[in-house]
Amino acid sequence: MGRRLRGLKARQVINAFIRAGGIKKLGKGSHINIKMPNGAIITIPGRGELKVGLIKAAIRKSGLTEEQFLKFL
């Protein structure tokens, strides 16, 4: 499962969380905060390629499964 999460850019991940119902808000510096429908706030760096562990932690915090997240990509 983690292989499909490799090599994802920050923009792709942010847009997937927005499609899943998240609301984008500005964070500090280049970071983006996304408020999810379950009330969780996910902070993601705004640029570059994200590591798999960071993406998995954000998916867990958002209340989605990896399969659900991959559908929003």
C-alpha positions as CSV (number, residue, x, y, z in Angstrom):
1,M,0.0,0.0,0.0
2,G,2.8,2.4,0.9
3,R,4.3,2.1,-2.6
4,R,1.4,4.0,-4.1
5,L,2.0,6.9,-1.6
6,R,5.7,7.2,-2.7
7,G,6.7,10.2,-4.8
8,L,3.6,12.3,-4.2
9,K,4.0,16.1,-4.4
10,A,2.6,18.4,-1.7
11,R,0.0,19.9,-4.1
12,Q,-1.4,16.4,-4.9
13,V,-1.8,15.5,-1.2
14,I,-3.4,18.9,-0.3
15,N,-5.8,18.7,-3.2
16,A,-6.8,15.1,-2.2
17,F,-7.6,16.2,1.3
18,I,-9.7,19.2,0.0
19,R,-11.6,16.8,-2.3
20,A,-12.3,14.6,0.8
21,G,-14.1,17.6,2.4
22,G,-11.2,19.5,4.0
23,I,-11.0,23.3,4.2
24,K,-7.7,24.8,3.3
25,K,-6.2,27.5,5.6
26,L,-2.8,29.1,5.7
27,G,-0.2,27.9,8.2
28,K,3.2,29.2,9.2
29,G,5.7,29.8,6.4
30,S,5.1,27.5,3.5
31,H,2.9,25.1,5.5
32,I,-0.8,24.6,4.8
33,N,-3.4,23.6,7.4
34,I,-6.4,21.6,6.3
35,K,-9.4,21.3,8.6
36,M,-11.1,18.0,8.0
37,P,-14.8,17.2,8.6
38,N,-13.9,15.1,11.7
39,G,-12.5,18.3,13.2
40,A,-8.8,17.3,12.9
41,I,-6.4,19.9,11.6
42,I,-3.6,18.5,9.3
43,T,-0.5,20.5,8.7
44,I,1.4,19.7,5.4
45,P,4.5,21.4,3.9
46,G,3.3,23.5,1.0
47,R,5.9,22.3,-1.6
48,G,8.2,19.5,-2.6
49,E,7.8,15.7,-2.4
50,L,6.4,14.3,0.8
51,K,7.7,11.3,2.7
52,V,5.5,8.3,3.0
53,G,5.4,8.4,6.8
54,L,4.2,12.0,6.8
55,I,1.4,11.1,4.3
56,K,0.3,8.0,6.3
57,A,0.2,10.0,9.6
58,A,-1.9,12.7,7.9
59,I,-4.3,10.1,6.4
60,R,-4.7,8.5,9.9
61,K,-5.3,11.8,11.5
62,S,-7.9,12.7,8.9
63,G,-10.0,9.7,9.7
64,L,-9.7,8.3,6.1
65,T,-8.3,4.9,5.1
66,E,-5.4,4.7,2.6
67,E,-7.9,3.3,0.0
68,Q,-10.3,6.2,0.5
69,F,-7.4,8.7,0.3
70,L,-6.1,7.1,-2.9
71,K,-9.5,7.6,-4.6
72,F,-9.3,11.3,-3.9
73,L,-5.9,11.6,-5.6
